[in-house]
């Protein structure tokens, strides 16, 4: 990790006056649709607790328990740029219905939802994401 910050400091000294480097972190994370009931996940008091956990959280078939999507996004240290950066949500055909896709893709301009055979991120997905990211940076640069 020390080498990364040494490289960062070296590169930062090469930036032109009036410009600054962006600190970016590209990440992917699984978004699960089901969590087994355990301490810390729900706040239900008294008599309702046992009924609520058994009735709602625990009555899921194995397919429902395994349902998830993948989120790919970049975090940025520029608070004015962050809301415009793309987010890519990948889900398999069993997670998202065809009829829901139009609505999901119209929710927010920078959120791109893809329904396909697998929710795993692959090289073409990352290439597409980097292109979306580049377009967002270009659009932001033209507006400033």
C-alpha positions in Angstrom: 0.0 0.0 0.0 2.9 2.3 0.7 4.0 2.1 -3.0 0.5 3.2 -4.1 0.8 6.4 -2.1 4.3 7.0 -3.2 3.2 6.7 -6.8 0.2 9.0 -6.0 2.5 11.7 -4.5 4.8 11.5 -7.5 1.9 11.8 -10.0 0.3 14.6 -8.0 3.4 16.8 -8.4 3.1 16.5 -12.2 -0.4 18.0 -12.5 -0.7 21.4 -14.0 -1.6 24.4 -11.9 -5.3 24.8 -11.4 -6.0 21.1 -11.9 -6.3 18.3 -9.4 -6.3 14.5 -9.5 -9.4 12.6 -8.7 -9.2 9.7 -6.1 -11.2 6.9 -7.6 -12.1 3.5 -6.3 -13.9 1.0 -8.7 -15.7 -1.7 -6.8 -18.1 -4.5 -7.3 -20.4 -5.9 -4.6 -23.1 -8.5 -4.3 -26.5 -7.2 -3.3 -28.4 -10.0 -1.6 -32.2 -10.1 -1.6 -32.4 -12.4 1.4 -30.7 -12.4 4.8 -31.3 -15.1 7.4 -32.7 -13.6 10.6 -30.0 -12.9 13.1 -29.1 -10.2 15.7 -28.6 -6.8 14.2 -30.7 -7.2 11.0 -34.1 -6.3 12.3 -35.5 -4.3 15.2 -38.7 -5.9 16.3 -39.8 -5.7 19.9 -41.7 -8.0 22.2 -44.2 -10.6 21.0 -43.9 -9.5 17.4 -40.3 -10.7 17.1 -40.8 -14.4 16.9 -43.8 -14.2 14.5 -42.2 -11.6 12.2 -38.9 -13.5 11.8 -40.5 -16.8 11.2 -43.3 -15.5 9.0 -41.4 -13.1 6.7 -37.7 -13.6 6.8 -37.4 -17.3 7.1 -40.1 -18.6 4.7 -38.1 -18.4 1.6 -37.3 -21.3 -0.7 -33.6 -22.0 -1.6 -33.9 -20.2 -4.9 -35.2 -17.0 -3.1 -32.4 -17.3 -0.5 -29.7 -17.3 -3.3 -31.2 -14.4 -5.2 -28.8 -11.5 -5.7 -27.6 -8.9 -8.0 -24.1 -7.3 -8.6 -23.4 -3.6 -8.3 -20.4 -2.1 -10.1 -19.6 1.6 -9.3 -16.8 4.1 -8.8 -16.5 6.1 -5.6 -14.9 9.5 -6.1 -13.6 12.2 -3.7 -15.3 15.0 -5.7 -18.8 15.4 -4.2 -20.0 17.3 -7.2 -19.0 14.6 -9.7 -20.1 11.5 -7.7 -23.9 11.8 -8.3 -23.2 11.7 -12.1 -21.0 8.7 -12.1 -22.5 5.5 -13.6 -23.7 2.6 -11.6 -24.1 -0.8 -13.3 -26.5 -3.3 -11.8 -26.3 -6.9 -13.1 -28.9 -9.5 -12.4 -29.8 -12.9 -13.8 -33.0 -13.7 -15.6 -34.5 -15.3 -12.5 -34.0 -12.2 -10.4 -35.5 -9.5 -12.6 -38.6 -9.8 -14.7 -38.7 -8.6 -18.3 -41.6 -6.3 -17.6 -39.7 -4.5 -14.8 -36.6 -3.6 -16.9 -38.1 -0.5 -18.6 -39.1 1.0 -15.3 -35.8 0.1 -13.6 -33.7 1.7 -16.4 -35.8 4.9 -16.3 -35.4 5.5 -12.5 -32.1 7.4 -12.7 -30.0 8.4 -15.8 -26.7 7.1 -14.3 -28.0 3.7 -13.2 -27.8 1.0 -15.8 -29.6 -2.3 -15.1 -28.8 -5.4 -17.2 -30.8 -8.6 -17.1 -28.9 -11.7 -18.5 -27.9 -15.3 -17.9 -25.5 -14.5 -15.0 -25.0 -11.7 -12.5 -21.2 -12.2 -12.5 -19.1 -9.3 -13.7 -16.9 -10.2 -16.7 -14.4 -8.3 -19.0 -17.0 -7.0 -21.4 -19.0 -5.6 -18.5 -15.9 -3.8 -17.2 -15.1 -2.4 -20.6 -18.7 -1.1 -20.9 -18.5 0.4 -17.4 -15.2 2.1 -18.1 -16.7 3.6 -21.3 -19.7 4.8 -19.3 -17.4 6.3 -16.8 -15.3 8.0 -19.5 -18.4 9.5 -21.0 -19.5 10.8 -17.6 -16.1 12.5 -17.0 -16.2 14.0 -20.5 -19.7 15.3 -20.0 -18.7 16.8 -16.6 -15.6 18.4 -18.1 -17.6 20.0 -20.9 -20.1 21.4 -18.4 -17.5 23.0 -16.1 
